[in-house]
Amino acid sequence: MTVDALKQEISHLSEPERKELIGWIEELEEQAWDREMERDFAPGGRASHLAAEVKADIAAGRTKPLEQFLAEANTKLQTSKTG
């Protein structure tokens, strides 16, 4: 079946059927994205060097807890608004 034929068939679906189809396609895309991220950050993947850098930063103590980072960012934001 061609894409044009699929489009034609989809145009005849009811609204609930289209919403169901959209949900299914979105889930399919999310699964594809997850697989891509897994490949990219796996050893030898195109982003594996980033994962290695993050691990090195954590091991060297060059990171801070997310809560602390967010609190500091919020303080800076509030200071910039009032100053």
C-alpha positions in Angstrom: 0.0 0.0 0.0 1.3 3.5 -0.9 1.4 6.5 1.4 -1.1 8.2 -0.8 -3.5 5.2 -0.4 -3.0 5.3 3.4 -3.7 9.0 3.4 -6.9 8.4 1.5 -8.0 5.7 3.9 -7.1 7.8 7.0 -9.2 10.6 5.6 -12.3 8.4 6.0 -11.6 7.5 9.6 -13.8 8.9 12.4 -12.3 11.3 14.8 -11.9 8.7 17.6 -10.2 6.3 15.1 -7.9 9.1 13.9 -7.0 9.9 17.5 -6.3 6.2 18.2 -4.1 6.1 15.1 -2.2 9.2 16.1 -1.6 7.7 19.5 -0.2 4.6 18.0 2.0 6.5 15.6 3.3 8.7 18.5 4.2 5.6 20.5 5.9 4.1 17.5 8.0 7.3 17.1 8.9 7.3 20.8 10.1 3.8 20.6 12.2 4.6 17.6 13.7 7.7 19.4 14.5 5.5 22.5 16.3 3.0 20.2 18.3 5.8 18.6 19.4 7.2 21.9 20.4 3.8 23.1 22.5 3.3 20.0 24.0 6.8 20.2 25.1 6.5 23.8 26.2 2.9 23.7 29.9 2.2 23.7 31.1 3.2 20.3 28.0 5.2 19.5 28.2 8.7 18.1 27.5 10.3 21.5 29.4 7.8 23.6 32.1 10.4 24.1 29.6 12.6 25.9 28.6 9.9 28.2 32.3 9.3 29.0 32.8 13.0 29.7 29.8 13.1 32.1 31.1 10.0 33.9 34.5 11.6 34.2 33.0 14.9 35.6 31.0 12.9 38.2 34.0 10.9 39.2 36.1 14.1 39.6 33.4 15.9 41.6 32.8 18.6 39.0 29.0 18.2 39.2 26.4 19.2 41.8 23.0 17.7 42.6 20.2 18.8 40.3 18.2 20.3 43.2 21.2 22.5 44.1 21.7 23.6 40.5 18.1 24.5 40.1 18.0 26.5 43.4 21.1 28.4 42.3 19.6 29.1 38.9 16.4 30.3 40.4 18.3 32.6 42.8 20.2 34.1 39.8 17.0 34.5 37.9 15.3 36.3 40.8 18.3 38.5 41.2 18.4 39.5 37.6 14.7 40.4 37.7 15.1 42.7 40.6 18.4 44.2 39.8 
